[in-house]
């Protein structure tokens, strides 16, 4: 990235326009200089937008981000994913594969607003990157391929946005494709996402003739004209003209109907706008001021009653500037989002660490979302989760892999820090321990007036990031034992960057086990170890991470009697285990026992139960769907908590063996898009993989096959699918659930793991 001199001119602060006698306006951003991030570091919080770009893979997220940076004046040239020169896809693996692997943050200005944007991956293996981005963002732009509508990963990221209550704007991209369909995309948003699309634009032209949009709020036509071969078409200039009677009758009719439908829809969703209509514009919707309609759409968006829908073609440089306008107009500022815990800190610093990167020179780089207070370099901060004090040595504004140091950062912003060596994803950072105590006291005082139990809300720690469990694992070995320490350091750094990567040591073989979210995930980790740390590691065969559960309810007791030195430890535990119809494991004390035990012994019991849940009775896979009820714990005086924990663990293992085990295998949701004449080949291959067809849908000239299939049967599927379809098919794979294996398949697995096959 080349940083240029910041020129404070009207042309760089906003679009330059000139008005002709035909009231025709041409918008163009001056290209002379590239803006610097050093300008307007801390704008008013109402002018900040923290947003994410989310979508299914290859919908155009990174291309859209690239256009936003270019039109806002922060890059000199339009980057291209295929050329490997985009700003946010800066990893070597991203540029080689043409996909986004890790989320990247960029900061830029659009007109009078500051936008902190995170470009997220669309591949299912990197879903955690979307999860932790949405955890700290205030709004999101969902990008759709207008020829495909809602796709498999679109559903996943949409559910993540809903979980965090993030308002969204939809952008129907690739309107220039021959199969692009506005009506199809809108219908898929309604049916598959169960959302309420609020259409704000309709396209002008279709396929290759797509040239712009009509803004339904203002009744204006925005046209990006085709340029000559000698004059590069970069989309900076577009023409705005009011619709008049000279337009095509079909377009005028379509716009009139669409605007009327928009006004009626918004009136149904917003009472204030409905009252305005009934009072002032009941007989003529055409007279409704665009500003009143825009304000109503904003209220609907912030209340998450509807999602504005815009359209364009990022690759063809059309429709991105109105999308930027929509981001500032409809998505919330940080002070319009309500975070319950943050209010107890008042003006003190409260921030959440949501991402960590490692830099060879500077060490860990920690991304923080600042919710309250001000952060400055060389200041000491308190990490509540680690109960440690660290010093922020440097503070920066993130711009992908290029960052600019700044003197301070205020609430509502996203900052990049150097110096936080212990902080990991999900940690809460505050100004001091006393600040956290004061916030806890304020909350406790408030709760005492509402009748909450004492101690129930002592904590003022921000909720972290949910990390999914890995579905694949394999062994990893260094080339020589001399490189073992280097490999361990690399894996420690990578785990800190990527919490969905798990590393453990097999207790029997002593081998290092690498656990990840998919084949591509583990492949990327392997490649990063080679490139970034210079270690040529060897990976063992990829294996599926099964789970185990139990069949019956069982009660049992266990006694541990051990003498260490002159101290005798005696403890007896009685408990019951029960199968659950759940993806998690639980444990509880009887009410009487829970009232008697000390906090220290309760924690020891919990540690024992949780350690037992890590190894099932059949093959040693982690358990799910098990509940343990601790009925009694009897201890001789002087028995240590560690011995209590060990006894509980042994008792749980004993109960699990008596309850009878079963293996659960991960079952994936598969979506294959294929030409109709090749569908039979795909179905035949799927039948050999224990797959179950759920539905076959039509999408233009293609067929979309929806199925469930065990993950163990999907190894190398991309190569097979490419062969049976001659490369004319695409597929997505997402974890659906864990299901019990049938007895025959389970016995086969047991024999294979035992070395009998």
GUVEX-774820 format. One record per residue (C-alpha): x, y, z negated; residue in three letters; residue number from 1. Coordinates in steps of 0.5 Angstrom, whole numbers, plus 2048, in hexadecimal, padded with zeros to 3 digits. Each point is the difference from the previous one (the first is absolute). Example, Ala and Ser with C-alpha at 12.3 -4.5 7.8 and 13.67 -1.06 7.14 Angstrom:
east:north:up:aa:i
819:7F7:7F0:Ala:1 $
802:807:802:Ser:2 $
! end
This chain:
east:north:up:aa:i
800:800:800:Unk:1 $
803:807:802:Unk:2 $
7FD:805:7FB:Unk:3 $
7FF:807:803:Unk:4 $
800:807:7FE:Unk:5 $
7F9:802:7FD:Unk:6 $
7FD:806:803:Unk:7 $
7FA:803:7FD:Unk:8 $
7FC:802:806:Unk:9 $
7F8:800:801:Unk:10 $
802:7FB:806:Unk:11 $
803:7FB:7FB:Unk:12 $
7FB:801:7FA:Unk:13 $
7FA:7FE:805:Unk:14 $
7FE:7FF:807:Unk:15 $
801:806:805:Unk:16 $
7FA:802:804:Unk:17 $
7FE:805:805:Unk:18 $
7F9:801:802:Unk:19 $
7FE:801:807:Unk:20 $
7FA:803:803:Unk:21 $
7FD:7F9:801:Unk:22 $
800:800:7F8:Unk:23 $
805:7FA:802:Unk:24 $
806:7FF:7FA:Unk:25 $
806:7FC:801:Unk:26 $
804:7FE:7FA:Unk:27 $
807:7FE:800:Unk:28 $
805:800:7FA:Unk:29 $
807:804:802:Unk:30 $
805:7FA:801:Unk:31 $
806:805:7FF:Unk:32 $
803:7FE:7F9:Unk:33 $
7FF:7FA:7FC:Unk:34 $
7FD:801:7F9:Unk:35 $
803:7FF:7F9:Unk:36 $
7FE:7FD:7FA:Unk:37 $
803:805:7FC:Unk:38 $
7FA:805:802:Unk:39 $
7FA:800:7FB:Unk:40 $
802:7FB:7FB:Unk:41 $
7FB:801:7FB:Unk:42 $
7F9:802:803:Unk:43 $
7FA:801:7FD:Unk:44 $
7FD:7F9:7FE:Unk:45 $
7FA:801:804:Unk:46 $
804:801:806:Unk:47 $
803:7F9:7FF:Unk:48 $
7FE:7F9:803:Unk:49 $
803:7FA:7FE:Unk:50 $
7FD:7FB:806:Unk:51 $
802:7F9:802:Unk:52 $
800:7FD:807:Unk:53 $
7FD:7F9:800:Unk:54 $
7FE:7FB:806:Unk:55 $
800:7F9:803:Unk:56 $
807:7FF:803:Unk:57 $
801:803:807:Unk:58 $
7FA:805:7FF:Unk:59 $
805:806:801:Unk:60 $
801:803:7F8:Unk:61 $
807:801:802:Unk:62 $
7FF:803:806:Unk:63 $
7FB:805:7FD:Unk:64 $
805:802:7FB:Unk:65 $
805:802:805:Unk:66 $
7FB:804:803:Unk:67 $
7FE:804:7FA:Unk:68 $
807:801:7FE:Unk:69 $
802:803:807:Unk:70 $
7F9:804:801:Unk:71 $
802:803:7F9:Unk:72 $
807:802:802:Unk:73 $
804:7FB:7FC:Unk:74 $
803:7FC:806:Unk:75 $
803:803:806:Unk:76 $
7FE:7FA:804:Unk:77 $
7FA:7FA:801:Unk:78 $
803:7FA:7FD:Unk:79 $
7FD:7F9:803:Unk:80 $
800:7FA:7FC:Unk:81 $
802:7FC:806:Unk:82 $
806:804:801:Unk:83 $
802:7FF:7F9:Unk:84 $
801:807:7FE:Unk:85 $
7FA:802:7FC:Unk:86 $
801:804:7F9:Unk:87 $
7FC:7FB:7FB:Unk:88 $
802:7FA:803:Unk:89 $
808:801:7FF:Unk:90 $
802:7F9:7FD:Unk:91 $
804:7FC:805:Unk:92 $
7FB:7FA:800:Unk:93 $
7FA:805:801:Unk:94 $
803:803:806:Unk:95 $
802:7F9:803:Unk:96 $
7F9:7FD:7FF:Unk:97 $
7FC:806:801:Unk:98 $
7FC:7FF:7FA:Unk:99 $
800:804:7F9:Unk:100 $
802:7FC:7FB:Unk:101 $
801:805:7FA:Unk:102 $
7FC:806:7FE:Unk:103 $
803:806:802:Unk:104 $
7FF:807:7FD:Unk:105 $
800:807:804:Unk:106 $
7FE:807:7FE:Unk:107 $
7FE:805:805:Unk:108 $
7FC:806:800:Unk:109 $
7FA:801:805:Unk:110 $
7FD:807:800:Unk:111 $
7FF:802:7F9:Unk:112 $
801:7F9:7FD:Unk:113 $
805:7FC:7FD:Unk:114 $
7FF:7F8:802:Unk:115 $
804:7FB:7FD:Unk:116 $
7FF:7FA:804:Unk:117 $
802:7F9:7FF:Unk:118 $
800:7FB:807:Unk:119 $
7FE:7F9:7FD:Unk:120 $
801:7F9:804:Unk:121 $
7FA:7FD:803:Unk:122 $
803:7F9:7FF:Unk:123 $
7FD:7FB:7FB:Unk:124 $
807:7FE:7FD:Unk:125 $
801:807:7FE:Unk:126 $
7F9:802:7FD:Unk:127 $
804:802:7F9:Unk:128 $
802:806:804:Unk:129 $
7F9:802:801:Unk:130 $
7FE:7FE:7F9:Unk:131 $
805:805:7FD:Unk:132 $
7FF:805:805:Unk:133 $
7F9:801:7FF:Unk:134 $
801:7FF:7F8:Unk:135 $
803:807:800:Unk:136 $
7FC:804:806:Unk:137 $
7FA:804:800:Unk:138 $
7FE:7FF:807:Unk:139 $
801:7FB:806:Unk:140 $
7FF:800:808:Unk:141 $
7FE:7F9:802:Unk:142 $
803:7FF:808:Unk:143 $
7FC:7FC:804:Unk:144 $
801:7FD:807:Unk:145 $
7FA:802:804:Unk:146 $
800:7FA:804:Unk:147 $
800:7FB:7FA:Unk:148 $
7FC:804:7FB:Unk:149 $
801:7FD:7F9:Unk:150 $
805:7FB:7FF:Unk:151 $
803:7FB:7FB:Unk:152 $
805:804:7FD:Unk:153 $
7FB:806:800:Unk:154 $
7FB:7FD:7FB:Unk:155 $
806:7FE:7FC:Unk:156 $
803:808:7FF:Unk:157 $
7F8:802:800:Unk:158 $
7FF:7FC:7FA:Unk:159 $
806:803:7FD:Unk:160 $
7FE:807:801:Unk:161 $
7F9:7FE:7FD:Unk:162 $
804:7FD:7FA:Unk:163 $
803:807:7FE:Unk:164 $
7FA:804:802:Unk:165 $
804:803:806:Unk:166 $
7FC:805:805:Unk:167 $
801:7FE:807:Unk:168 $
800:803:807:Unk:169 $
800:7FC:806:Unk:170 $
804:801:806:Unk:171 $
7FE:7FC:806:Unk:172 $
806:7FF:804:Unk:173 $
802:7FE:807:Unk:174 $
7FA:803:803:Unk:175 $
804:800:807:Unk:176 $
7FF:7F8:800:Unk:177 $
7FC:7FD:805:Unk:178 $
7FC:7FC:7FB:Unk:179 $
7FF:806:7FB:Unk:180 $
7F9:800:7FD:Unk:181 $
7FE:806:7FC:Unk:182 $
7F9:7FC:7FE:Unk:183 $
804:7F9:7FF:Unk:184 $
805:803:7FB:Unk:185 $
7FA:804:7FC:Unk:186 $
7FC:7FA:800:Unk:187 $
806:7FC:7FD:Unk:188 $
801:805:7FB:Unk:189 $
7F9:7FF:7FE:Unk:190 $
7FF:7F9:800:Unk:191 $
807:7FE:7FE:Unk:192 $
802:805:7FB:Unk:193 $
7F9:801:7FD:Unk:194 $
802:808:801:Unk:195 $
7FC:806:802:Unk:196 $
804:803:806:Unk:197 $
7FE:807:801:Unk:198 $
802:802:808:Unk:199 $
803:807:801:Unk:200 $
803:7FF:807:Unk:201 $
7FE:7FC:806:Unk:202 $
805:7FF:806:Unk:203 $
800:804:806:Unk:204 $
802:7FA:806:Unk:205 $
801:7F9:7FF:Unk:206 $
806:7FC:801:Unk:207 $
806:803:804:Unk:208 $
7FB:806:801:Unk:209 $
7FF:801:7F8:Unk:210 $
802:808:800:Unk:211 $
7FE:802:7F9:Unk:212 $
7FA:801:7FC:Unk:213 $
7FA:804:7FE:Unk:214 $
800:803:7F9:Unk:215 $
7F9:7FE:7FE:Unk:216 $
800:805:7FA:Unk:217 $
802:806:804:Unk:218 $
7FD:7FE:807:Unk:219 $
807:801:803:Unk:220 $
804:7FC:805:Unk:221 $
807:7FF:7FF:Unk:222 $
804:7FD:806:Unk:223 $
807:7FE:801:Unk:224 $
802:801:807:Unk:225 $
804:7FC:804:Unk:226 $
807:803:802:Unk:227 $
804:7FF:807:Unk:228 $
806:7FB:800:Unk:229 $
805:805:7FF:Unk:230 $
7FC:803:7FA:Unk:231 $
800:7FC:7FA:Unk:232 $
7FA:7FE:7FD:Unk:233 $
801:801:7F8:Unk:234 $
7F9:802:7FE:Unk:235 $
802:806:7FD:Unk:236 $
7FB:804:804:Unk:237 $
7F9:7FF:800:Unk:238 $
7FA:804:803:Unk:239 $
7FA:802:7FC:Unk:240 $
7F9:802:803:Unk:241 $
7F9:801:7FE:Unk:242 $
7FB:7FB:803:Unk:243 $
7FC:804:805:Unk:244 $
7FA:7FE:805:Unk:245 $
806:7FF:805:Unk:246 $
802:7F9:7FD:Unk:247 $
7FE:7F9:802:Unk:248 $
7F8:7FF:7FE:Unk:249 $
802:7F9:7FE:Unk:250 $
805:803:7FB:Unk:251 $
7FC:806:7FE:Unk:252 $
7FA:7FB:7FE:Unk:253 $
805:7FB:7FC:Unk:254 $
803:806:7FC:Unk:255 $
7F9:803:7FE:Unk:256 $
7FE:7F9:7FE:Unk:257 $
806:7FE:7FC:Unk:258 $
800:807:7FD:Unk:259 $
7F9:7FF:7FE:Unk:260 $
801:7F9:7FD:Unk:261 $
807:803:7FC:Unk:262 $
7FB:806:7FD:Unk:263 $
7FB:7FB:7FE:Unk:264 $
805:7FB:7FD:Unk:265 $
804:805:7FC:Unk:266 $
7F9:803:7FD:Unk:267 $
7FE:7F8:7FE:Unk:268 $
807:800:7FC:Unk:269 $
800:807:7FD:Unk:270 $
7FB:803:7FD:Unk:271 $
803:807:800:Unk:272 $
800:800:808:Unk:273 $
7F9:7FD:800:Unk:274 $
7FD:806:7FC:Unk:275 $
804:805:805:Unk:276 $
7FD:7FC:806:Unk:277 $
7F9:800:7FD:Unk:278 $
800:808:7FD:Unk:279 $
803:803:806:Unk:280 $
801:7FB:806:Unk:281 $
7FA:7FC:800:Unk:282 $
7FE:801:807:Unk:283 $
807:801:804:Unk:284 $
806:7FC:7FE:Unk:285 $
804:804:806:Unk:286 $
800:806:7FB:Unk:287 $
804:7FC:7FA:Unk:288 $
806:803:7FF:Unk:289 $
806:7FC:801:Unk:290 $
803:802:7FA:Unk:291 $
7FA:7FE:7FC:Unk:292 $
800:7F9:803:Unk:293 $
808:7FF:7FF:Unk:294 $
7FF:802:7F9:Unk:295 $
7FB:7FB:7FF:Unk:296 $
804:7FA:804:Unk:297 $
805:802:7FB:Unk:298 $
7FC:7FF:7FA:Unk:299 $
7FD:7F9:803:Unk:300 $
808:7FE:801:Unk:301 $
802:802:7F9:Unk:302 $
7FA:7FC:7FD:Unk:303 $
802:7FA:805:Unk:304 $
7F9:800:802:Unk:305 $
802:800:808:Unk:306 $
807:800:804:Unk:307 $
801:805:805:Unk:308 $
802:7FD:807:Unk:309 $
804:804:805:Unk:310 $
803:7FD:806:Unk:311 $
806:801:805:Unk:312 $
806:7FC:803:Unk:313 $
807:802:7FC:Unk:314 $
804:7FC:805:Unk:315 $
7FD:805:806:Unk:316 $
801:806:7FB:Unk:317 $
7F9:801:7FF:Unk:318 $
7FB:802:7FA:Unk:319 $
806:800:7FB:Unk:320 $
7FF:807:7FE:Unk:321 $
7F9:800:7FF:Unk:322 $
801:7FA:7FB:Unk:323 $
805:804:7FC:Unk:324 $
7FB:805:800:Unk:325 $
7FB:7FB:7FD:Unk:326 $
805:7FE:7FB:Unk:327 $
801:807:7FD:Unk:328 $
7F8:801:801:Unk:329 $
7FD:7FA:7FD:Unk:330 $
805:7FC:7FC:Unk:331 $
801:802:7F8:Unk:332 $
805:804:7FD:Unk:333 $
804:7FD:7FA:Unk:334 $
7FC:804:7FB:Unk:335 $
7F9:7FD:803:Unk:336 $
802:7F9:7FE:Unk:337 $
7FF:7FE:7F9:Unk:338 $
805:7FC:7FC:Unk:339 $
7FD:7FF:7F9:Unk:340 $
807:7FF:7FD:Unk:341 $
803:806:803:Unk:342 $
7FC:805:7FC:Unk:343 $
803:7FE:7F9:Unk:344 $
807:803:803:Unk:345 $
7FD:807:801:Unk:346 $
806:803:803:Unk:347 $
805:7FB:7FE:Unk:348 $
804:7FC:805:Unk:349 $
7FC:7F9:802:Unk:350 $
802:7FD:806:Unk:351 $
800:7F9:803:Unk:352 $
805:7FC:803:Unk:353 $
7FE:7FC:806:Unk:354 $
806:7FF:805:Unk:355 $
807:7FE:7FF:Unk:356 $
805:800:805:Unk:357 $
808:7FF:7FF:Unk:358 $
805:805:803:Unk:359 $
807:7FD:801:Unk:360 $
803:807:7FD:Unk:361 $
7FA:803:7FC:Unk:362 $
7FE:7F9:7FD:Unk:363 $
7F8:7FF:7FF:Unk:364 $
7FC:805:803:Unk:365 $
7F9:801:7FC:Unk:366 $
7FA:803:803:Unk:367 $
7FB:803:7FB:Unk:368 $
7F9:803:801:Unk:369 $
800:806:7FB:Unk:370 $
7F9:800:7FD:Unk:371 $
801:806:7FB:Unk:372 $
806:804:7FE:Unk:373 $
806:802:804:Unk:374 $
806:7FC:801:Unk:375 $
807:803:801:Unk:376 $
807:7FD:801:Unk:377 $
805:7FF:7FA:Unk:378 $
7FA:7FF:7FC:Unk:379 $
7FF:7FA:7FB:Unk:380 $
7FA:7FC:801:Unk:381 $
7FC:7FA:7FC:Unk:382 $
7FE:7FA:803:Unk:383 $
7FA:7FD:7FC:Unk:384 $
801:7F9:803:Unk:385 $
807:7FF:7FE:Unk:386 $
800:804:7FA:Unk:387 $
806:804:803:Unk:388 $
803:807:801:Unk:389 $
803:801:807:Unk:390 $
803:806:803:Unk:391 $
7FD:803:807:Unk:392 $
807:802:803:Unk:393 $
7FD:802:807:Unk:394 $
7F9:802:803:Unk:395 $
7FE:7FF:807:Unk:396 $
7FB:801:805:Unk:397 $
7FF:7FA:804:Unk:398 $
800:800:807:Unk:399 $
801:7F8:802:Unk:400 $
808:7FF:800:Unk:401 $
801:808:800:Unk:402 $
7FF:803:7F9:Unk:403 $
801:807:7FE:Unk:404 $
802:802:7F9:Unk:405 $
7FB:805:7FC:Unk:406 $
801:804:7F9:Unk:407 $
7F9:7FE:7FE:Unk:408 $
7F9:7FC:801:Unk:409 $
7FA:801:7FE:Unk:410 $
7F9:7FC:7FE:Unk:411 $
7FD:7FD:807:Unk:412 $
806:7FF:803:Unk:413 $
804:7FA:802:Unk:414 $
808:800:7FE:Unk:415 $
806:7FC:801:Unk:416 $
805:7FF:7FA:Unk:417 $
807:7FE:7FF:Unk:418 $
802:7FE:7F9:Unk:419 $
7FB:7FB:7FE:Unk:420 $
803:7FA:7FF:Unk:421 $
7FB:7FC:7FC:Unk:422 $
7FA:802:803:Unk:423 $
7FC:7FB:805:Unk:424 $
7F9:800:804:Unk:425 $
7FB:802:7FB:Unk:426 $
803:803:7FA:Unk:427 $
7FD:807:7FD:Unk:428 $
805:805:800:Unk:429 $
7FF:806:7FB:Unk:430 $
804:806:7FD:Unk:431 $
801:7FD:7F9:Unk:432 $
7FE:7FB:7FB:Unk:433 $
7FD:805:7FC:Unk:434 $
7FC:802:806:Unk:435 $
7FD:7F9:801:Unk:436 $
7FF:800:7F8:Unk:437 $
7FC:807:801:Unk:438 $
7FC:7FD:806:Unk:439 $
7FE:7FA:7FC:Unk:440 $
7FE:804:7FA:Unk:441 $
7FC:804:804:Unk:442 $
7FC:7FA:803:Unk:443 $
800:7FD:7FA:Unk:444 $
7FC:806:7FD:Unk:445 $
7FB:800:806:Unk:446 $
7FF:7F9:7FF:Unk:447 $
7FE:801:7F9:Unk:448 $
7FB:804:801:Unk:449 $
7FD:7FB:805:Unk:450 $
800:7FA:7FC:Unk:451 $
806:7FD:803:Unk:452 $
804:7FB:7FC:Unk:453 $
806:802:7FC:Unk:454 $
806:7FE:805:Unk:455 $
7FC:7FE:806:Unk:456 $
802:806:804:Unk:457 $
807:801:7FD:Unk:458 $
804:7FF:806:Unk:459 $
800:806:805:Unk:460 $
804:7FC:805:Unk:461 $
7FE:801:808:Unk:462 $
7FD:7F9:803:Unk:463 $
806:7FD:804:Unk:464 $
7FF:7FD:807:Unk:465 $
7FD:7F9:800:Unk:466 $
805:7FB:803:Unk:467 $
7FE:7FA:804:Unk:468 $
803:7F9:7FF:Unk:469 $
804:7FD:805:Unk:470 $
7FE:7FB:805:Unk:471 $
807:7FD:803:Unk:472 $
806:7FE:7FD:Unk:473 $
807:7FE:802:Unk:474 $
807:7FF:7FD:Unk:475 $
805:805:801:Unk:476 $
808:7FE:800:Unk:477 $
806:805:801:Unk:478 $
805:7FE:805:Unk:479 $
805:7FE:7FA:Unk:480 $
800:800:7F8:Unk:481 $
804:807:800:Unk:482 $
7FA:803:803:Unk:483 $
7FB:7FE:7FB:Unk:484 $
801:806:7FC:Unk:485 $
7FF:805:806:Unk:486 $
7FA:7FC:802:Unk:487 $
7FD:801:7F9:Unk:488 $
801:807:800:Unk:489 $
7FD:801:807:Unk:490 $
7FA:7FC:7FE:Unk:491 $
7FF:804:7FA:Unk:492 $
800:806:804:Unk:493 $
7FB:7FD:805:Unk:494 $
7FB:7FE:7FB:Unk:495 $
800:807:7FD:Unk:496 $
7FF:803:806:Unk:497 $
7FA:7FB:802:Unk:498 $
7FC:7FD:7FA:Unk:499 $
7FD:7FB:805:Unk:500 $
807:7FC:800:Unk:501 $
801:7FB:7FB:Unk:502 $
807:7FD:7FE:Unk:503 $
800:7FA:7FB:Unk:504 $
805:7FB:7FF:Unk:505 $
7FE:7F8:800:Unk:506 $
801:7FD:7F9:Unk:507 $
802:7FA:803:Unk:508 $
804:801:806:Unk:509 $
803:807:7FE:Unk:510 $
7FE:802:807:Unk:511 $
7FE:808:801:Unk:512 $
7F9:800:803:Unk:513 $
7FD:806:804:Unk:514 $
7F9:801:800:Unk:515 $
7FC:804:805:Unk:516 $
7FA:802:803:Unk:517 $
801:7FD:807:Unk:518 $
805:7FD:805:Unk:519 $
801:807:803:Unk:520 $
801:803:7F8:Unk:521 $
805:7FB:7FF:Unk:522 $
804:801:807:Unk:523 $
800:807:7FE:Unk:524 $
803:7FF:7F9:Unk:525 $
805:7FB:803:Unk:526 $
802:805:806:Unk:527 $
801:806:7FB:Unk:528 $
805:7FC:7FB:Unk:529 $
804:7FF:807:Unk:530 $
800:807:802:Unk:531 $
800:804:7FA:Unk:532 $
804:7FC:7FB:Unk:533 $
804:7FC:805:Unk:534 $
7FE:7F9:7FE:Unk:535 $
7FF:7FA:804:Unk:536 $
7FB:7FC:7FC:Unk:537 $
7FD:7FA:802:Unk:538 $
7F9:7FF:7FF:Unk:539 $
7FD:7F9:7FF:Unk:540 $
7F9:7FD:803:Unk:541 $
7FA:805:7FF:Unk:542 $
7FB:7FD:7FB:Unk:543 $
7F9:802:7FE:Unk:544 $
7FF:802:7F9:Unk:545 $
7FA:7FC:7FE:Unk:546 $
7FC:801:7F9:Unk:547 $
7FE:7FB:7FB:Unk:548 $
7FA:7FF:7FC:Unk:549 $
7FC:7FB:7FB:Unk:550 $
7FA:7FC:801:Unk:551 $
7FD:7FF:7F9:Unk:552 $
800:803:7F9:Unk:553 $
805:7FE:7FB:Unk:554 $
801:801:7F9:Unk:555 $
807:7FE:7FD:Unk:556 $
805:802:7FA:Unk:557 $
807:800:800:Unk:558 $
805:801:7FA:Unk:559 $
807:802:800:Unk:560 $
805:7FF:7FA:Unk:561 $
807:802:801:Unk:562 $
806:802:7FC:Unk:563 $
805:805:802:Unk:564 $
805:801:7FB:Unk:565 $
7FD:800:7F9:Unk:566 $
7FA:803:803:Unk:567 $
7FA:7FB:801:Unk:568 $
7FA:802:805:Unk:569 $
7FA:7FD:800:Unk:570 $
7FA:802:804:Unk:571 $
7F9:7FC:803:Unk:572 $
7FC:803:805:Unk:573 $
7F9:7FD:802:Unk:574 $
7FD:803:807:Unk:575 $
7FB:7FE:806:Unk:576 $
801:801:807:Unk:577 $
7FA:801:805:Unk:578 $
800:800:808:Unk:579 $
7FE:807:802:Unk:580 $
7FD:802:807:Unk:581 $
805:806:800:Unk:582 $
806:802:804:Unk:583 $
803:802:7F9:Unk:584 $
802:7FC:7F9:Unk:585 $
7FD:803:7FA:Unk:586 $
801:7FE:7F8:Unk:587 $
7FD:802:7FA:Unk:588 $
800:7FF:7F8:Unk:589 $
7FA:7FE:7FC:Unk:590 $
7FD:806:7FD:Unk:591 $
802:7FD:7F9:Unk:592 $
807:7FF:802:Unk:593 $
801:807:804:Unk:594 $
7FE:803:7F9:Unk:595 $
805:7FC:7FC:Unk:596 $
807:800:805:Unk:597 $
805:806:800:Unk:598 $
801:804:806:Unk:599 $
807:7FD:800:Unk:600 $
7FD:7F9:800:Unk:601 $
7FB:801:805:Unk:602 $
805:803:805:Unk:603 $
804:7F9:7FF:Unk:604 $
7FA:7FC:801:Unk:605 $
7FF:804:807:Unk:606 $
807:7FF:802:Unk:607 $
7FF:7F9:7FF:Unk:608 $
7FA:7FF:804:Unk:609 $
802:805:806:Unk:610 $
807:7FC:800:Unk:611 $
7FC:7F9:801:Unk:612 $
7FB:803:805:Unk:613 $
807:801:804:Unk:614 $
800:7F8:801:Unk:615 $
7FB:7FC:802:Unk:616 $
7FF:7F8:7FE:Unk:617 $
801:7FD:807:Unk:618 $
805:804:804:Unk:619 $
802:806:7FB:Unk:620 $
7FD:805:805:Unk:621 $
7FD:806:7FC:Unk:622 $
7F9:7FF:7FD:Unk:623 $
7F9:803:802:Unk:624 $
7F9:800:7FD:Unk:625 $
802:7FD:7F9:Unk:626 $
7FD:803:7FA:Unk:627 $
804:7FE:7F9:Unk:628 $
7FC:801:7F9:Unk:629 $
805:801:7FA:Unk:630 $
7FC:7FC:7FB:Unk:631 $
805:800:7FA:Unk:632 $
807:802:7FF:Unk:633 $
803:7FD:7F9:Unk:634 $
807:802:7FE:Unk:635 $
805:7FF:7FA:Unk:636 $
803:806:7FD:Unk:637 $
806:802:804:Unk:638 $
7FE:7FD:806:Unk:639 $
802:805:806:Unk:640 $
7FC:803:805:Unk:641 $
805:7FD:806:Unk:642 $
7FE:7F9:7FD:Unk:643 $
7F8:802:800:Unk:644 $
801:801:807:Unk:645 $
804:7FA:802:Unk:646 $
7FB:7FC:7FC:Unk:647 $
7FA:803:804:Unk:648 $
803:7FF:807:Unk:649 $
801:7F9:7FE:Unk:650 $
7F9:7FF:7FE:Unk:651 $
7FD:803:806:Unk:652 $
805:7FC:805:Unk:653 $
7FD:7FA:7FC:Unk:654 $
7F9:802:801:Unk:655 $
801:801:807:Unk:656 $
803:7F9:801:Unk:657 $
7FA:7FD:7FD:Unk:658 $
7FB:805:804:Unk:659 $
802:7FD:806:Unk:660 $
803:804:806:Unk:661 $
7FE:802:807:Unk:662 $
804:804:805:Unk:663 $
7FD:806:803:Unk:664 $
803:802:807:Unk:665 $
800:807:803:Unk:666 $
7FA:801:805:Unk:667 $
801:805:805:Unk:668 $
7FB:804:804:Unk:669 $
802:800:807:Unk:670 $
7FE:805:806:Unk:671 $
802:7FE:807:Unk:672 $
7FF:805:806:Unk:673 $
800:7FC:806:Unk:674 $
7FE:800:808:Unk:675 $
7F9:7FC:800:Unk:676 $
803:7FB:805:Unk:677 $
806:7FE:7FB:Unk:678 $
7FB:7FF:7FA:Unk:679 $
800:7F9:801:Unk:680 $
807:7FF:7FF:Unk:681 $
800:804:7FA:Unk:682 $
7FA:7FC:7FD:Unk:683 $
804:7F9:801:Unk:684 $
806:803:7FD:Unk:685 $
7FC:802:7FA:Unk:686 $
7FD:7FA:7FF:Unk:687 $
806:7FC:7FF:Unk:688 $
802:805:7FA:Unk:689 $
7FA:7FE:7FC:Unk:690 $
7FD:807:802:Unk:691 $
7F9:802:7FF:Unk:692 $
7FC:805:805:Unk:693 $
7FC:805:7FD:Unk:694 $
7FE:804:806:Unk:695 $
801:801:807:Unk:696 $
7FF:808:802:Unk:697 $
800:803:807:Unk:698 $
805:807:801:Unk:699 $
7FF:802:807:Unk:700 $
803:7FB:804:Unk:701 $
804:7FC:7FA:Unk:702 $
7FD:7FB:7FB:Unk:703 $
802:801:7F9:Unk:704 $
801:7FA:7FC:Unk:705 $
7FF:800:7F8:Unk:706 $
802:7FA:7FC:Unk:707 $
803:7FE:7FA:Unk:708 $
806:7FB:800:Unk:709 $
805:7FE:7FA:Unk:710 $
806:804:800:Unk:711 $
804:7F9:800:Unk:712 $
7FE:7FF:807:Unk:713 $
802:807:803:Unk:714 $
807:800:800:Unk:715 $
803:802:807:Unk:716 $
7F9:802:802:Unk:717 $
802:806:804:Unk:718 $
804:7FB:805:Unk:719 $
7FB:7FB:801:Unk:720 $
7FB:805:801:Unk:721 $
804:804:805:Unk:722 $
801:7F9:804:Unk:723 $
7F9:7FE:800:Unk:724 $
7FD:807:803:Unk:725 $
806:802:804:Unk:726 $
801:806:7FB:Unk:727 $
7F9:802:801:Unk:728 $
7FE:800:7F9:Unk:729 $
801:804:7FA:Unk:730 $
7FF:7FD:7F9:Unk:731 $
7FF:803:7F8:Unk:732 $
801:7FC:7FA:Unk:733 $
7FE:802:7F9:Unk:734 $
7FF:7FC:7FA:Unk:735 $
7F9:7FE:7FE:Unk:736 $
800:7FC:7FA:Unk:737 $
803:7FA:7FD:Unk:738 $
7FC:7F9:801:Unk:739 $
801:7F9:7FD:Unk:740 $
803:7FB:804:Unk:741 $
7FC:7FA:802:Unk:742 $
803:7FA:7FD:Unk:743 $
804:7FD:806:Unk:744 $
803:806:801:Unk:745 $
802:801:7F9:Unk:746 $
803:7F9:800:Unk:747 $
804:802:806:Unk:748 $
803:806:7FD:Unk:749 $
802:7FD:7F9:Unk:750 $
803:7FA:804:Unk:751 $
804:805:804:Unk:752 $
802:804:7FB:Unk:753 $
802:7FA:7FC:Unk:754 $
805:7FE:806:Unk:755 $
7FC:7FA:801:Unk:756 $
7FE:802:807:Unk:757 $
! end
